[in-house]
Amino acid sequence: MANNVQELTLEDIMGDRYGRYSKSIIQERALPDVRDGLKPVQRRILFAMNKDGNTYDHGFRKSAKSVGNVMGNFHPHGDSSIYEAMVRLSQDWKLRVPLVEMHGNNGSMDGDPPAAMRYTEARLSKISGELLKDIDKDTVDMVLNFDDTEQEPTVLPAAFPNLLVNGSTGISAGYATEIPPHNLREVIDALLILMQNPDATLDDLMTKVKGPDFPTGGIVQGLAGIRQAYETGRGKIVVRSKTHIEEMRGHRQQIVVTELPYEVNKAELVKRIDELRVNKKVDGIAEVRDESDRFGLSVVIELKKDANAEGIQTYLFKNTDLQVSYNFNMVVIADLQPRQLGLKPLLAAYLEHRRDVVVRRAQYDLAKAQARAHIVEGLIKALSILDQVIKTIRGSKDKADAKNNLVKEYDFTVAQAEAIVSLQLYRLTNTDVTALEAEAAELAKTIARQQDIINKPAVRDKVITDELQAIGKTYGSDRLTEIEAQVETLEVDTTVLVADEQVMVQVSRDGYVKRSSLRSFQAVSPEVNGLKDEDAPVYAAQLSTLTHLYIFTTKGNMIYRQVHELADTKWKDSGEHLSQTVGLAADEQVLAVYAFDKLDGDGAFTIGTSDGYIKQTLLAELQPTRTYKSKPIVAIKLKEAAATVTDVYFNAAGAQELYVFVATKIGYGLTFALDEVPVSGARAAGVKLINLKPDDAVANFAVLDNPDGATVGILTQRGAFKRMRVSEVPVTSRAKRGLQILRELKKEPHRIVAMVLLASGMTLDVTTDQGTQTNIKPMDHPLSDRYSNGSFIIDTDMVGTPVAVVPHLDATTGDDDTAE
């Protein structure tokens, strides 16, 4: 006995079997044929229903009967998959021209499942007859079905370009396809151009095929994406709902959606919009209703009084399926293999198929006409010698003998002899000769016509042209989808997302930020701020949730936040640390905070560093970037690793002449006009501020409008404080050494820890290296000249050396770092 066992590796077996499986589902299940645009299951459904007489001109039949026929004769798979394919062929929101008519529930745009097949009834639509027309004339190749009991077509004759008209979608092993529906008239017009000029360019074809024409209408944006798809088979477009805004009573509006993007689930969309309303992701939506009925689709989004309708609509386009991206991926089976084709190759493949069908039909009709002409010729000859023929037949023994005698004696062919002996007696009249001669003449014309179609390409193409034009006239409809050249950039107005309300905002030196309701702020005593003892508020103010914050740090970074983006906490809590969202250095602290109602204003920031550099940067140059939530924005480039930013000022546009006063740690002061500082970009390092000695550094600088009236507070490391007029240091030029503003001592000289531009009602919060907090009220101290070292007000032996000073106004709801 032969041993048929083969030893193979698992890799070889799996590779071979999966390869066969992949080939099968690519060719026989998931991808449409380039010629008729149908997948095998769809083709089998149409063929079986047509074969069963279940056509548009007959009554409806139970869907279960058709499904059973398809499953039993042609498609040995599950009945559910056959029924699902049949239902999809009947859905007028999926197919541009439905191929099946169905009575009963065949699903909905809300994603509702169809009724079971025992409840629904179906028949082929009229246009399906055009796909199947002439299938009995040997126009396409037929093959045996799965059990060799029936013949089924490998492709349908397809008298119209169904692939592009109805589109296709599917996923197989390694391949997927996404072909959108198109307008029947447009595709036919493009075919006619290609027939007249095989060298027609894509631009020529696109004068007719403008783009997809979805059964659900909508608006397609992106001509460049359409062109790319038609050129390569891949491309991306945007499909948008058709909406309009209606006025209502009481200064209210509503957004009405009348058309949705292709294959968007309406119920899911309505649910999603309502979730946005409930979760307050967007402010201003009062109610969402689906008012669709048998007269058409209508989704109503009712807005609150004085809501920004345009802004809310833009937000919904961006964040819901009111607008979706559609990706062309035009993969089809061509020459038994998957190919990605553009518009022209798809049309050319269909045209080639149609020409082949028309020629094969002509050959079939020619053979049939020639056979009949041969018979008619014999009958005419027989009638001309009728008496002899009758005599011969009467003298024959039987039918077979009569046929033989006719062939032998009168030179008839066997086929003619068969027709003569089968002739009925009533045909033996004079009038019949006339009818036969007329038939012979008609047959001669038919034969000549079919021969012309077969042998003359121009005649063949004229036939195809006439048939396509007739189909376009009969079944064509106006375009449903509008096409717009450009994809609109959706920029959502923040006022749509956030309710404009007043809140309390605080930013601390150590980087804690928070916003709290006014109620929470008022519920605690004024001195409570939620911060640790060693921390202090740099900024605290009542602001709108739509206000923009610029938070500057000692490392030259700027962190942008809108107030509504800050952590919403109770006022007695510390809030969220900036390092939870942006990367900050361990020793990086907040220096200054500025609030803006709008970011499109004029004005500039003045930024100075401890290593003696200064610059001005326009607000327009320091705008939030796309990654502002996770990365800080560089406000100034620090030249030395140990350098820090000492302060940041904002100067509104059109302000009067401003001056800069700078103090260094070893006690030099310099005053000059701000005009001497050039405006530079955000990443620039700036220009020289003051000529520093090798062991010196900038303690701080201030921007002021009148050196004569301004005063500064100076605190030294020995705990001495003095209040001094800026006019003690006359105005000179930038980058000079300056004048001494402390008296130099040989033993334990004073060094400036902080210099602050003073304002009435200001308090200085001083932190020492031992973590002790001390408050200084500068205006309680007398003015001193520049040679004075001030008065000792902090006992450094008891509380430690001062290391940080944070100024703030006594009124918690105001701050000098607020820019309108």
HUVEN-V757572 format. One record per residue. N is the residue number from 1. RES is the residue in three letters. SS is DSSP state (hx for helix, st for strand, lp for the rest). D_LAST is the distance of its C-alpha to the last C-alpha in Angstrom with 1 decimal. Layout:
n	res	ss	d_last
N	RES	SS	D_LAST
N	RES	SS	D_LAST
//
This chain:
n	res	ss	d_last
1	MET	lp	99.3
2	ALA	lp	96.4
3	ASN	lp	93.4
4	ASN	lp	90.3
5	VAL	lp	87.8
6	GLN	lp	85.3
7	GLU	lp	83.4
8	LEU	lp	79.8
9	THR	lp	76.7
10	LEU	hx	74.0
11	GLU	hx	71.5
12	ASP	hx	73.9
13	ILE	hx	74.6
14	MET	hx	70.9
15	GLY	hx	69.9
16	ASP	hx	72.7
17	ARG	hx	72.2
18	TYR	hx	68.5
19	GLY	hx	69.0
20	ARG	hx	71.4
21	TYR	hx	69.1
22	SER	hx	66.1
23	LYS	hx	68.3
24	SER	hx	69.4
25	ILE	hx	66.0
26	ILE	hx	64.5
27	GLN	hx	67.4
28	GLU	hx	68.5
29	ARG	hx	65.6
30	ALA	hx	61.9
31	LEU	lp	61.7
32	PRO	lp	62.7
33	ASP	st	65.4
34	VAL	lp	64.3
35	ARG	lp	67.1
36	ASP	lp	66.7
37	GLY	lp	63.3
38	LEU	lp	64.8
39	LYS	lp	65.0
40	PRO	hx	68.6
41	VAL	hx	68.0
42	GLN	hx	66.6
43	ARG	hx	69.5
44	ARG	hx	72.0
45	ILE	hx	70.6
46	LEU	hx	71.0
47	PHE	hx	74.4
48	ALA	hx	75.8
49	MET	hx	74.6
50	ASN	hx	76.0
51	LYS	hx	79.3
52	ASP	lp	79.5
53	GLY	lp	79.1
54	ASN	lp	75.8
55	THR	lp	74.5
56	TYR	lp	72.5
57	ASP	lp	75.8
58	HIS	lp	77.1
59	GLY	lp	75.9
60	PHE	lp	73.3
61	ARG	st	74.6
62	LYS	st	73.4
63	SER	hx	70.8
64	ALA	hx	72.7
65	LYS	hx	75.8
66	SER	hx	74.0
67	VAL	hx	72.3
68	GLY	hx	75.7
69	ASN	hx	77.2
70	VAL	hx	74.6
71	MET	hx	74.8
72	GLY	hx	78.6
73	ASN	hx	79.3
74	PHE	lp	76.5
75	HIS	lp	73.6
76	PRO	lp	74.8
77	HIS	lp	71.4
78	GLY	lp	69.8
79	ASP	hx	69.9
80	SER	hx	66.3
81	SER	hx	65.1
82	ILE	hx	67.4
83	TYR	hx	66.1
84	GLU	hx	62.5
85	ALA	hx	63.1
86	MET	hx	65.0
87	VAL	hx	62.2
88	ARG	hx	59.6
89	LEU	lp	61.8
90	SER	lp	61.6
91	GLN	lp	57.9
92	ASP	lp	56.5
93	TRP	lp	52.8
94	LYS	lp	54.0
95	LEU	lp	56.5
96	ARG	lp	56.1
97	VAL	lp	59.8
98	PRO	lp	61.2
99	LEU	lp	64.6
100	VAL	st	65.7
101	GLU	st	65.8
102	MET	st	65.5
103	HIS	st	66.4
104	GLY	lp	64.6
105	ASN	lp	61.4
106	ASN	lp	60.4
107	GLY	lp	57.0
108	SER	lp	53.6
109	MET	lp	50.1
110	ASP	lp	49.1
111	GLY	lp	51.2
112	ASP	lp	54.0
113	PRO	lp	57.3
114	PRO	lp	60.2
115	ALA	lp	63.2
116	ALA	lp	66.1
117	MET	lp	68.4
118	ARG	lp	71.2
119	TYR	lp	69.2
120	THR	lp	67.9
121	GLU	st	70.0
122	ALA	st	69.4
123	ARG	st	70.9
124	LEU	st	70.0
125	SER	lp	67.9
126	LYS	lp	69.5
127	ILE	lp	67.5
128	SER	hx	68.7
129	GLY	hx	72.1
130	GLU	hx	70.9
131	LEU	hx	70.1
132	LEU	hx	73.6
133	LYS	lp	75.6
134	ASP	lp	78.7
135	ILE	hx	78.5
136	ASP	hx	82.2
137	LYS	hx	83.1
138	ASP	lp	82.8
139	THR	lp	79.5
140	VAL	lp	77.9
141	ASP	lp	79.3
142	MET	st	80.3
143	VAL	st	80.7
144	LEU	st	82.3
145	ASN	lp	80.1
146	PHE	lp	79.7
147	ASP	lp	83.2
148	ASP	lp	85.0
149	THR	lp	85.9
150	GLU	lp	83.7
151	GLN	st	82.3
152	GLU	st	78.5
153	PRO	st	76.6
154	THR	lp	74.6
155	VAL	lp	72.3
156	LEU	lp	72.3
157	PRO	lp	73.3
158	ALA	lp	69.8
159	ALA	lp	70.1
160	PHE	lp	66.3
161	PRO	lp	63.7
162	ASN	hx	62.7
163	LEU	hx	60.7
164	LEU	hx	57.9
165	VAL	hx	58.2
166	ASN	hx	57.8
167	GLY	lp	56.1
168	SER	st	56.7
169	THR	st	55.1
170	GLY	st	56.7
171	ILE	st	56.8
172	SER	lp	59.8
173	ALA	lp	60.7
174	GLY	lp	58.5
175	TYR	lp	57.6
176	ALA	st	55.3
177	THR	st	55.0
178	GLU	st	52.4
179	ILE	st	53.5
180	PRO	lp	51.7
181	PRO	lp	53.7
182	HIS	lp	54.1
183	ASN	lp	55.4
184	LEU	hx	59.2
185	ARG	hx	59.6
186	GLU	hx	57.2
187	VAL	hx	59.0
188	ILE	hx	62.3
189	ASP	hx	61.3
190	ALA	hx	60.1
191	LEU	hx	63.5
192	LEU	hx	65.3
193	ILE	hx	63.5
194	LEU	hx	64.4
195	MET	hx	68.1
196	GLN	hx	68.3
197	ASN	lp	66.7
198	PRO	lp	66.8
199	ASP	lp	64.7
200	ALA	lp	61.8
201	THR	lp	58.4
202	LEU	hx	55.6
203	ASP	hx	53.8
204	ASP	hx	56.9
205	LEU	hx	56.9
206	MET	hx	53.2
207	THR	lp	53.8
208	LYS	lp	55.5
209	VAL	lp	53.9
210	LYS	lp	50.2
211	GLY	lp	49.2
212	PRO	lp	49.6
213	ASP	lp	50.4
214	PHE	lp	49.7
215	PRO	lp	51.7
216	THR	lp	48.5
217	GLY	lp	46.8
218	GLY	lp	43.1
219	ILE	st	41.2
220	VAL	st	41.9
221	GLN	st	39.3
222	GLY	lp	40.2
223	LEU	hx	43.1
224	ALA	hx	43.0
225	GLY	hx	43.6
226	ILE	hx	46.5
227	ARG	hx	48.0
228	GLN	hx	47.9
229	ALA	hx	49.5
230	TYR	hx	52.2
231	GLU	hx	52.9
232	THR	hx	53.0
233	GLY	lp	53.2
234	ARG	st	49.8
235	GLY	st	46.4
236	LYS	st	43.2
237	ILE	st	41.7
238	VAL	st	39.2
239	VAL	st	40.6
240	ARG	st	38.3
241	SER	lp	39.2
242	LYS	st	39.6
243	THR	st	37.2
244	HIS	st	36.1
245	ILE	st	33.7
246	GLU	st	35.5
247	GLU	st	34.2
248	MET	st	35.4
249	ARG	lp	35.6
250	GLY	lp	32.8
251	HIS	lp	29.9
252	ARG	st	30.8
253	GLN	st	31.6
254	GLN	st	33.8
255	ILE	st	34.2
256	VAL	st	37.9
257	VAL	st	39.3
258	THR	st	42.7
259	GLU	st	43.5
260	LEU	lp	42.8
261	PRO	lp	43.0
262	TYR	lp	46.6
263	GLU	lp	47.8
264	VAL	lp	44.8
265	ASN	lp	45.9
266	LYS	hx	44.6
267	ALA	hx	45.1
268	GLU	hx	43.2
269	LEU	hx	40.3
270	VAL	hx	40.1
271	LYS	hx	40.3
272	ARG	hx	37.5
273	ILE	hx	35.1
274	ASP	hx	36.1
275	GLU	hx	35.5
276	LEU	hx	31.9
277	ARG	hx	31.6
278	VAL	hx	33.3
279	ASN	lp	31.4
280	LYS	lp	28.1
281	LYS	lp	27.3
282	VAL	lp	26.0
283	ASP	lp	24.7
284	GLY	lp	26.2
285	ILE	st	29.9
286	ALA	st	32.3
287	GLU	st	35.6
288	VAL	st	37.5
289	ARG	st	41.0
290	ASP	st	43.7
291	GLU	lp	45.5
292	SER	lp	47.7
293	ASP	st	51.3
294	ARG	lp	54.4
295	PHE	lp	52.7
296	GLY	st	49.9
297	LEU	lp	46.9
298	SER	lp	43.9
299	VAL	st	41.1
300	VAL	st	38.7
301	ILE	st	35.2
302	GLU	st	34.2
303	LEU	st	30.5
304	LYS	lp	28.8
305	LYS	lp	27.6
306	ASP	lp	24.7
307	ALA	lp	24.5
308	ASN	lp	23.4
309	ALA	hx	27.0
310	GLU	hx	26.4
311	GLY	hx	24.0
312	ILE	hx	26.5
313	GLN	hx	29.3
314	THR	hx	27.8
315	TYR	hx	27.2
316	LEU	hx	30.9
317	PHE	hx	32.1
318	LYS	hx	30.6
319	ASN	hx	31.6
320	THR	lp	34.9
321	ASP	lp	38.1
322	LEU	lp	37.0
323	GLN	st	36.7
324	VAL	st	38.9
325	SER	st	40.1
326	TYR	st	43.8
327	ASN	st	45.7
328	PHE	st	48.9
329	ASN	st	51.7
330	MET	lp	54.8
331	VAL	st	57.6
332	VAL	st	61.0
333	ILE	st	64.6
334	ALA	st	66.3
335	ASP	lp	69.8
336	LEU	lp	69.8
337	GLN	st	66.8
338	PRO	st	63.0
339	ARG	st	61.2
340	GLN	st	57.7
341	LEU	lp	58.1
342	GLY	lp	56.0
343	LEU	hx	56.6
344	LYS	hx	59.5
345	PRO	hx	61.5
346	LEU	hx	61.1
347	LEU	hx	62.3
348	ALA	hx	65.1
349	ALA	hx	66.3
350	TYR	hx	66.5
351	LEU	hx	68.3
352	GLU	hx	70.8
353	HIS	hx	71.5
354	ARG	hx	71.9
355	ARG	hx	74.3
356	ASP	hx	76.3
357	VAL	hx	76.5
358	VAL	hx	77.6
359	VAL	hx	80.3
360	ARG	hx	81.6
361	ARG	hx	81.7
362	ALA	hx	83.6
363	GLN	hx	86.0
364	TYR	hx	86.6
365	ASP	hx	87.1
366	LEU	hx	89.4
367	ALA	hx	91.6
368	LYS	hx	91.9
369	ALA	hx	92.7
370	GLN	hx	95.3
371	ALA	hx	96.9
372	ARG	hx	97.2
373	ALA	hx	98.5
374	HIS	hx	101.2
375	ILE	hx	102.3
376	VAL	hx	102.3
377	GLU	hx	104.3
378	GLY	hx	106.9
379	LEU	hx	107.0
380	ILE	hx	107.6
381	LYS	hx	110.4
382	ALA	hx	111.9
383	LEU	hx	112.0
384	SER	hx	113.8
385	ILE	lp	116.6
386	LEU	hx	116.2
387	ASP	hx	119.9
388	GLN	hx	120.5
389	VAL	hx	117.4
390	ILE	hx	118.6
391	LYS	hx	122.1
392	THR	hx	120.8
393	ILE	hx	118.6
394	ARG	hx	121.5
395	GLY	lp	123.7
396	SER	lp	121.3
397	LYS	lp	121.6
398	ASP	lp	118.0
399	LYS	hx	114.4
400	ALA	hx	114.2
401	ASP	hx	117.6
402	ALA	hx	116.5
403	LYS	hx	113.4
404	ASN	hx	115.6
405	ASN	hx	118.1
406	LEU	hx	115.5
407	VAL	hx	114.0
408	LYS	hx	117.5
409	GLU	hx	119.1
410	TYR	hx	116.3
411	ASP	lp	113.9
412	PHE	lp	111.0
413	THR	lp	108.3
414	VAL	hx	108.1
415	ALA	hx	104.8
416	GLN	hx	106.5
417	ALA	hx	109.6
418	GLU	hx	107.5
419	ALA	hx	105.8
420	ILE	hx	109.2
421	VAL	hx	110.9
422	SER	lp	107.9
423	LEU	lp	108.0
424	GLN	lp	108.6
425	LEU	hx	111.6
426	TYR	hx	109.7
427	ARG	hx	108.0
428	LEU	lp	111.3
429	THR	lp	111.1
430	ASN	hx	110.8
431	THR	hx	107.3
432	ASP	hx	106.1
433	VAL	hx	107.0
434	THR	hx	104.7
435	ALA	hx	101.8
436	LEU	hx	102.3
437	GLU	hx	102.4
438	ALA	hx	99.2
439	GLU	hx	97.6
440	ALA	hx	98.8
441	ALA	hx	97.2
442	GLU	hx	93.9
443	LEU	hx	94.1
444	ALA	hx	94.8
445	LYS	hx	91.6
446	THR	hx	89.7
447	ILE	hx	91.1
448	ALA	hx	90.3
449	ARG	hx	86.8
450	GLN	hx	86.2
451	GLN	hx	87.7
452	ASP	hx	85.4
453	ILE	hx	82.4
454	ILE	hx	83.6
455	ASN	hx	84.7
456	LYS	lp	82.2
457	PRO	hx	78.5
458	ALA	hx	77.6
459	VAL	hx	79.4
460	ARG	hx	77.9
461	ASP	hx	74.4
462	LYS	hx	75.1
463	VAL	hx	76.1
464	ILE	hx	72.8
465	THR	hx	70.9
466	ASP	hx	72.6
467	GLU	hx	72.1
468	LEU	hx	68.4
469	GLN	hx	67.9
470	ALA	hx	69.8
471	ILE	hx	67.6
472	GLY	hx	64.4
473	LYS	hx	65.7
474	THR	hx	66.9
475	TYR	hx	64.1
476	GLY	lp	61.1
477	SER	lp	58.0
478	ASP	lp	54.7
479	ARG	lp	51.8
480	LEU	lp	49.6
481	THR	lp	46.7
482	GLU	st	44.3
483	ILE	st	43.4
484	GLU	st	40.1
485	ALA	lp	40.1
486	GLN	lp	36.7
487	VAL	lp	35.2
488	GLU	lp	31.8
489	THR	lp	29.0
490	LEU	lp	27.5
491	GLU	lp	23.7
492	VAL	lp	22.8
493	ASP	lp	19.5
494	THR	hx	18.1
495	THR	hx	17.7
496	VAL	hx	21.5
497	LEU	hx	22.1
498	VAL	lp	19.9
499	ALA	lp	19.8
500	ASP	lp	16.4
501	GLU	lp	16.8
502	GLN	st	15.3
503	VAL	st	16.5
504	MET	st	16.6
505	VAL	st	15.7
506	GLN	st	17.5
507	VAL	st	18.1
508	SER	st	21.2
509	ARG	lp	22.5
510	ASP	lp	25.3
511	GLY	lp	23.2
512	TYR	st	23.3
513	VAL	st	20.5
514	LYS	st	20.5
515	ARG	st	19.0
516	SER	st	21.0
517	SER	st	21.4
518	LEU	hx	20.7
519	ARG	hx	24.5
520	SER	hx	25.2
521	PHE	hx	22.9
522	GLN	hx	24.6
523	ALA	lp	28.0
524	VAL	lp	28.2
525	SER	lp	28.2
526	PRO	lp	25.1
527	GLU	lp	26.7
528	VAL	lp	27.1
529	ASN	lp	24.7
530	GLY	lp	27.2
531	LEU	lp	27.2
532	LYS	lp	30.4
533	ASP	lp	31.5
534	GLU	lp	30.9
535	ASP	lp	27.3
536	ALA	lp	24.3
537	PRO	st	20.7
538	VAL	st	18.2
539	TYR	st	15.2
540	ALA	st	15.3
541	ALA	st	12.9
542	GLN	st	13.0
543	LEU	st	11.0
544	SER	st	11.9
545	THR	lp	14.4
546	LEU	lp	12.7
547	THR	lp	9.6
548	HIS	st	10.2
549	LEU	st	11.2
550	TYR	st	12.5
551	ILE	st	15.4
552	PHE	st	17.3
553	THR	st	21.0
554	THR	lp	23.7
555	LYS	lp	25.5
556	GLY	lp	23.0
557	ASN	st	21.7
558	MET	st	18.4
559	ILE	st	18.3
560	TYR	st	16.0
561	ARG	st	15.9
562	GLN	st	14.4
563	VAL	hx	14.5
564	HIS	hx	17.6
565	GLU	hx	19.4
566	LEU	lp	19.5
567	ALA	lp	22.9
568	ASP	st	23.2
569	THR	lp	25.2
570	LYS	lp	26.3
571	TRP	lp	24.4
572	LYS	lp	27.6
573	ASP	lp	27.8
574	SER	lp	26.5
575	GLY	lp	25.0
576	GLU	st	25.4
577	HIS	st	25.8
578	LEU	hx	23.9
579	SER	hx	27.4
580	GLN	hx	28.5
581	THR	lp	26.6
582	VAL	lp	26.1
583	GLY	lp	28.6
584	LEU	lp	27.7
585	ALA	lp	30.2
586	ALA	lp	31.9
587	ASP	lp	30.7
588	GLU	lp	27.1
589	GLN	lp	24.5
590	VAL	st	20.7
591	LEU	st	19.3
592	ALA	st	15.5
593	VAL	st	12.8
594	TYR	st	9.1
595	ALA	st	7.0
596	PHE	st	5.3
597	ASP	lp	5.9
598	LYS	lp	8.0
599	LEU	lp	10.0
600	ASP	lp	11.5
601	GLY	lp	9.2
602	ASP	lp	10.8
603	GLY	lp	10.7
604	ALA	st	13.0
605	PHE	st	13.8
606	THR	st	16.8
607	ILE	st	19.2
608	GLY	st	22.5
609	THR	st	25.6
610	SER	lp	28.5
611	ASP	lp	31.0
612	GLY	lp	29.6
613	TYR	st	27.3
614	ILE	st	23.9
615	LYS	st	21.9
616	GLN	st	18.7
617	THR	st	17.6
618	LEU	st	15.2
619	LEU	hx	12.5
620	ALA	hx	14.9
621	GLU	hx	17.7
622	LEU	lp	16.3
623	GLN	lp	16.1
624	PRO	lp	17.6
625	THR	lp	21.3
626	ARG	lp	23.8
627	THR	lp	25.0
628	TYR	lp	21.7
629	LYS	lp	23.0
630	SER	lp	26.1
631	LYS	lp	25.4
632	PRO	lp	22.9
633	ILE	st	21.4
634	VAL	st	22.7
635	ALA	lp	20.2
636	ILE	lp	23.0
637	LYS	lp	26.8
638	LEU	lp	28.6
639	LYS	lp	31.9
640	GLU	lp	33.7
641	ALA	lp	34.0
642	ALA	lp	33.7
643	ALA	lp	30.6
644	THR	lp	27.3
645	VAL	st	23.7
646	THR	st	23.3
647	ASP	st	19.5
648	VAL	st	16.3
649	TYR	st	13.7
650	PHE	st	10.7
651	ASN	st	11.1
652	ALA	lp	8.8
653	ALA	lp	11.4
654	GLY	lp	13.7
655	ALA	lp	13.4
656	GLN	lp	16.8
657	GLU	lp	19.4
658	LEU	lp	18.6
659	TYR	st	21.3
660	VAL	st	22.1
661	PHE	st	24.3
662	VAL	st	26.1
663	ALA	st	28.8
664	THR	st	31.4
665	LYS	lp	33.3
666	ILE	lp	36.6
667	GLY	lp	35.0
668	TYR	st	34.1
669	GLY	st	31.1
670	LEU	st	29.8
671	THR	st	27.4
672	PHE	st	26.5
673	ALA	st	24.1
674	LEU	hx	21.2
675	ASP	hx	22.6
676	GLU	hx	25.5
677	VAL	lp	23.6
678	PRO	lp	23.7
679	VAL	st	21.2
680	SER	lp	22.7
681	GLY	lp	22.4
682	ALA	lp	21.2
683	ARG	lp	24.9
684	ALA	lp	25.8
685	ALA	lp	27.0
686	GLY	lp	25.9
687	VAL	st	28.1
688	LYS	st	29.9
689	LEU	lp	27.9
690	ILE	lp	30.9
691	ASN	lp	34.7
692	LEU	lp	35.5
693	LYS	lp	38.9
694	PRO	lp	40.5
695	ASP	lp	39.9
696	ASP	lp	36.5
697	ALA	lp	32.9
698	VAL	st	29.4
699	ALA	st	28.5
700	ASN	st	24.8
701	PHE	st	22.8
702	ALA	st	20.0
703	VAL	st	17.9
704	LEU	st	18.1
705	ASP	lp	18.1
706	ASN	lp	21.5
707	PRO	lp	24.3
708	ASP	lp	26.5
709	GLY	lp	24.3
710	ALA	lp	22.8
711	THR	st	24.7
712	VAL	st	24.9
713	GLY	st	26.7
714	ILE	st	29.3
715	LEU	st	31.1
716	THR	st	34.3
717	GLN	lp	36.3
718	ARG	lp	39.0
719	GLY	lp	36.7
720	ALA	st	36.2
721	PHE	st	33.0
722	LYS	st	32.4
723	ARG	st	29.8
724	MET	st	29.9
725	ARG	st	28.5
726	VAL	hx	27.0
727	SER	hx	29.3
728	GLU	hx	32.2
729	VAL	lp	31.5
730	PRO	lp	31.7
731	VAL	st	29.5
732	THR	st	31.5
733	SER	lp	30.9
734	ARG	lp	29.4
735	ALA	lp	31.8
736	LYS	lp	34.2
737	ARG	lp	35.7
738	GLY	lp	34.2
739	LEU	st	35.8
740	GLN	st	36.8
741	ILE	lp	34.7
742	LEU	lp	37.1
743	ARG	lp	40.8
744	GLU	lp	42.6
745	LEU	lp	45.2
746	LYS	lp	48.3
747	LYS	lp	48.3
748	GLU	lp	45.2
749	PRO	lp	42.7
750	HIS	lp	39.1
751	ARG	lp	36.5
752	ILE	st	32.8
753	VAL	st	31.2
754	ALA	st	27.7
755	MET	st	25.9
756	VAL	st	22.7
757	LEU	st	20.7
758	LEU	lp	21.2
759	ALA	lp	19.2
760	SER	lp	20.8
761	GLY	lp	21.2
762	MET	st	20.9
763	THR	st	23.4
764	LEU	st	24.6
765	ASP	st	26.0
766	VAL	st	28.9
767	THR	st	30.7
768	THR	st	34.2
769	ASP	lp	36.4
770	GLN	lp	38.3
771	GLY	lp	35.2
772	THR	lp	35.2
773	GLN	st	32.0
774	THR	st	31.8
775	ASN	st	29.3
776	ILE	st	29.0
777	LYS	lp	27.7
778	PRO	hx	27.3
779	MET	hx	27.5
780	ASP	hx	30.9
781	HIS	lp	32.3
782	PRO	lp	33.6
783	LEU	st	32.6
784	SER	st	34.8
785	ASP	lp	35.7
786	ARG	lp	35.3
787	TYR	lp	38.9
788	SER	lp	38.4
789	ASN	lp	38.0
790	GLY	lp	36.5
791	SER	st	37.9
792	PHE	st	38.9
793	ILE	lp	36.9
794	ILE	lp	37.3
795	ASP	lp	40.8
796	THR	hx	40.6
797	ASP	hx	44.1
798	MET	hx	43.2
799	VAL	hx	39.7
800	GLY	lp	39.3
801	THR	lp	37.5
802	PRO	st	33.7
803	VAL	st	32.0
804	ALA	st	28.3
805	VAL	st	25.8
806	VAL	st	22.5
807	PRO	st	20.6
808	HIS	st	18.7
809	LEU	st	17.9
810	ASP	lp	20.4
811	ALA	lp	18.0
812	THR	lp	17.6
813	THR	lp	14.7
814	GLY	lp	12.4
815	ASP	lp	11.8
816	ASP	lp	11.1
817	ASP	lp	9.9
818	THR	st	6.6
819	ALA	lp	3.8
820	GLU	lp	0.0
//
